[in-house]
Amino acid sequence: MNSMEIIIAKKKCRASNQATFNKLKSFIENNRIPDDTNESQVRKALLPFVEQNLGPNDWILYDGNTVWDVKRLIKQFKTFIRFYDYDHFAKYLYEFFHLQCGSIAHYNKAGWLSTYPTLDDLKGFFKKNEYGNIVQFNPPDWHYDARLAVELMANELFGSTSGRPDYPRY
């Protein structure tokens, strides 16, 4: 096992650097997660750690997948939809769109924005992503943090979630 990996609920959790790993190890020691916990619940348990302890260049992967900082994503999303331009399109948000929302990378942020040049285009994408699904259905059920983020983003774009599936809240 790598020196920056810890086993949580029988799956590997990897940190971006030694300082992040040390904080994660301390967090897990103080917030035990039973071995029989499913991945969605592990991600829910790790979310406060991610939101409170990680810097902009830090990350953790649980079973090989990013645990997303939902508060950071929503702050970036609100700024992005307010200004809707390249300068307010954070790299972290762009990565989330193409990794979790059913969008290809479009080469870079500029390419993504040329495909979705207006706020109405973004709303259209949320209604029907590049795979023909609403964005809220794109992250898998086990990806608690990503599903929560897309639901909160949809709330920002469209208001109430009536008619949409319920996702876990925190």
TABELHU-V498940 format. One record per residue. SS is DSSP state (~ for helix, > for strand, _ for the rest). OMEGA is omega in whole degrees, 0 to 359 (* if undefined). Layout:
SS/OMEGA
SS/OMEGA
This chain:
_/177
_/181
_/179
_/177
>/176
>/178
>/177
>/181
_/174
_/178
>/182
>/172
>/186
>/179
>/183
_/182
_/185
~/179
~/178
~/179
~/180
~/177
~/179
~/180
~/178
~/179
~/182
~/178
~/181
~/182
_/185
_/177
_/182
_/182
_/182
_/180
_/180
_/187
~/179
~/180
~/175
~/180
~/177
~/179
~/180
~/184
~/177
~/177
~/181
~/184
~/184
~/189
~/186
_/174
_/184
_/180
_/180
_/177
_/166
>/175
>/173
>/184
_/175
_/183
>/181
>/166
_/188
_/175
_/186
~/180
~/178
~/179
~/183
~/176
~/179
~/180
~/179
~/178
~/181
~/183
~/177
~/183
~/182
_/176
_/183
~/184
~/181
~/179
_/184
_/180
~/180
~/179
~/177
~/179
~/178
~/180
~/185
~/178
~/187
~/190
_/179
_/177
_/172
_/185
_/182
_/178
_/180
_/181
~/181
~/178
~/178
~/180
~/177
~/176
~/180
_/190
_/182
_/176
~/176
~/176
~/177
~/178
~/177
~/177
~/180
~/178
~/180
_/182
_/185
_/176
_/176
_/182
_/170
_/186
~/182
~/178
~/185
_/180
_/179
_/182
_/183
_/185
_/185
~/185
~/180
~/180
~/177
~/180
~/182
~/177
~/179
~/176
~/178
~/176
~/178
~/182
~/191
~/184
_/185
_/180
_/181
_/183
_/178
_/179
_/176
_/175
_/180
_/178
_/172
_/*
